[in-house]
């Protein structure tokens, strides 16, 4: 079975995380949604960044406290996805577009149910940090994300252009129902 678990990144994940990142770039994808800047930083710098932003006391003023998890397949340890759970969205970009949760599944592992498993685990985590509802955004042509978000009760509240001009949807998921 393709079971996954969410784990906090460590130094030991460096090689596999760099393979994960390279795969996105090899597929022509320069942005890895929900990666907490993995797509822009070298691994060790990114790891320090991710650790710093886990707590409000150490998070910078440029973002919000968040936990970035690697989605690791249990049977072989392969990183199949990444997900960032923001503790709140009191930031202009997050309020407008990004929401509480951003995630990505590595290109070779898409359409295998991982997004659903990853989001389910992230919603469970969001409850543990006291969130009663979460906002997520996705492009209007991302059928996989739309179905995944709706599977967990996502209610479409808005359609608008994303910061890059492409049309996007904004969903809210209640965590108390």
N, C-alpha and C positions, 0 to 999 in steps of 0.2 A: 504494500500500500504506500502511496505517496504522502505519508504523514509529514507535517512540518511543525517546527517549534520556533518561537520568536526568542532570540537571544541578543543580549547586549554585545556589541562588538568588543573584541580584545585584540591584543597584539598577535595572538595566535591565528586570527582570521585574515591576516594581511595578504597572504598569497591568494587565498580563495576570493577575497574581496576584490583584489586587483584583477583576477580573471573575470569576475562578475562585471566589473566596470568596463573592462576591455571588450567584452561581448557587446555591450550597448554601443560602444564606439564603432566596433566592426560592423554593426548593423546600420550605421549611419545616424544613430541616436546620440546626440550630444548632451541631452538633459536626462537625468535619472530622477524622476519624480519621487518625492519622499525620501531622498537619500541624505538630506541634511548636508548637502554640498560635497558628497563623495565624488560627484562628477567634476568638481572644480579643484579639489585639493589632493595632495599626495596622502597616502593612507595614514601615516603617523600623525600628520597635521590634522587630518580629518578626525582621527580617533580622539585626539586632545580636544578638538572642537566639540565632538559629540558628548564627551564626558563633561565638559564645562557647561553645556546647555541642559543637562539633566536636572539641575537645581536652580531655582529662582535666584539664590544668593550669588551664583557664579555666572549665570547667563548674562550676556551682554545686553545693552539697551537696543541693539539693532535687530533683535529677534525675541522670541518668547521661550520659556522653558519647554523642553521637549525631550522625548526619548526616541532615538532612532534604533530600530531593531533589525537585525538580519533574520530573514526567514530561511531556516536551515532544514533541509530534508533529513529526516531522522535516519533513514537506512544507509545513507552514504556521506552525510555531512556537507553535501553540495549546497551552496547559497543559491536559492531559487528566486528570492525576492528581497525587498527591503521596504520598511514602512516607518513613517515618522508620525508619532502621536504628540501633538502640541497640547500643553496643559491648559491653554486658553488661546483665544484668537484676538487679543487686544493689540493688534498690529495692523496697519493699513492694508498691506498685501494680503494677510490672512483673512481679514474681515471681508475684503472684496473678492478674493479669488481662492486662496489656498485652503482655508478651513482648518479644522482640527487634525485631519488625517490626510497624508499623501503617501502613495505607495507605487511600487513598480515591480513587475515580474520580469525576470531576464528573458530576452527574446526567444531562446530555444526552449523555454519551459512554459510558454503561453498556451492557452487553450487546454490546460490540463487540470483546471480547478484550483490552482494555487492562489489566485487572487481572492477567491471566496474564503479559503482556509485562513489566509493571512489577515483579511479584514475581520473575520469572525474573532480571531485571537486579539486583534487590536481593539475591537469594541469591548471585549471582556476586560482588557487592560484599562481602557478609558473609564469604565465603571469604577475600577479600583482607585482611580485618582480623583473620583468625585464628579465626573462629568455626567450630566443627565441627558444631554443631547450633543450631537456632533455635526459639524458642517463638513461636506466634502464637495469638491468640484471636479469636473472632467469635461473633456471636449465632447461636443455633440456627436462626433463621428466615432467615439470610442465605445462601441457596442458592448464589449466585454466589461468595461468598468460600469457602464449604465446598468447592465443586468446584475452585476455583483452588488452594487449599491442598493438597487431596488430589492434584491433578495433579502437584505437585512432591514427592510422597512424604509428605505430612503424615499423621502417625499420631495419631488421636484418643486422648488420655490422660485426659480429664476433662470432665464436664459439671457445671456449677454455676451459681448465680446470679451475674450481673455486679454491680458496685457499685450499679447502678440497679435491681436486682432481676430484670431480664430474664434468661432462661436463655442461657448461653453455652457454647461448646466451647473446650477448650484442645488445641492440636495441637503436635507437635514434628516438625521436618523435619531429617533428617540431611544434612549437607553433605559427608560423606566417602564416601558410597556411590556 
